[in-house]
Amino acid sequence: MAPAWEPTLAHMMVYAQGPQITVLVDPAQPDAYMQAPYWEDLQQWAADIDASGGFVIVFVGDTAIKVEPELRKR
């Protein structure tokens, strides 16, 4: 992972759990996942694991957001 994803900088913690990438957002920074470069990375991860049935889910407190893969030119 890029240095920007260091939890103390990103205000998020990321881990893989089976076919799922889980992102836990610091409740004190609820929009952290929407900032650059994080949102773009989350969409890329979602696109990368979509073909194998995986997905990316972001938790902000009790709210769960599934990140949909953006169609990208490769």
C-alpha positions as CSV (number, residue, x, y, z in Angstrom):
1,M,0.0,0.0,0.0
2,A,1.1,3.5,-0.6
3,P,2.4,5.5,2.3
4,A,-0.8,7.7,2.2
5,W,-2.7,4.7,3.5
6,E,-0.8,4.8,6.9
7,P,-3.8,4.7,9.3
8,T,-2.6,7.8,11.2
9,L,-2.5,9.8,8.0
10,A,-5.5,8.2,6.2
11,H,-7.8,8.1,9.2
12,M,-8.8,4.6,8.0
13,M,-7.7,1.0,8.6
14,V,-7.9,-1.5,5.7
15,Y,-7.9,-5.3,5.8
16,A,-8.8,-8.2,3.6
17,Q,-11.4,-10.7,4.7
18,G,-12.0,-13.5,2.2
19,P,-13.3,-11.9,-1.0
20,Q,-13.9,-8.6,0.7
21,I,-11.6,-5.6,1.3
22,T,-12.9,-3.8,4.4
23,V,-12.2,-0.2,5.2
24,L,-12.9,1.2,8.7
25,V,-13.1,5.0,8.7
26,D,-12.3,7.0,11.8
27,P,-15.6,8.4,13.0
28,A,-14.0,11.7,13.7
29,Q,-13.1,12.0,10.0
30,P,-16.2,10.5,8.3
31,D,-15.4,11.8,4.8
32,A,-11.8,10.7,4.7
33,Y,-12.5,7.8,2.3
34,M,-13.9,10.3,-0.3
35,Q,-10.7,12.4,-0.5
36,A,-7.9,11.9,-3.0
37,P,-6.1,9.6,-3.4
38,Y,-8.3,7.3,-1.3
39,W,-11.6,7.3,-3.3
40,E,-9.7,6.6,-6.6
41,D,-7.7,3.8,-4.9
42,L,-10.9,2.3,-3.5
43,Q,-12.6,2.3,-6.9
44,Q,-9.5,0.7,-8.5
45,W,-9.4,-2.0,-5.8
46,A,-13.1,-2.7,-6.4
47,A,-12.4,-3.0,-10.2
48,D,-9.5,-5.3,-9.6
49,I,-11.3,-7.8,-7.4
50,D,-14.8,-7.6,-9.1
51,A,-13.9,-10.2,-11.7
52,S,-13.2,-12.8,-9.0
53,G,-16.4,-12.0,-7.1
54,G,-14.8,-9.7,-4.5
55,F,-15.9,-6.3,-3.4
56,V,-14.8,-3.3,-1.3
57,I,-16.9,-2.2,1.7
58,V,-16.4,1.0,3.7
59,F,-17.7,1.3,7.2
60,V,-18.3,4.8,8.7
61,G,-19.7,4.1,12.1
62,D,-22.8,1.9,11.6
63,T,-23.1,2.9,7.9
64,A,-21.8,0.5,5.3
65,I,-21.0,1.7,1.7
66,K,-20.2,-0.7,-1.1
67,V,-17.7,0.8,-3.5
68,E,-18.7,0.1,-7.0
69,P,-15.9,-0.4,-9.6
70,E,-15.6,2.5,-12.0
71,L,-15.2,1.4,-15.6
72,R,-11.6,2.1,-16.5
73,K,-9.6,2.1,-19.7
74,R,-6.8,-0.4,-19.3
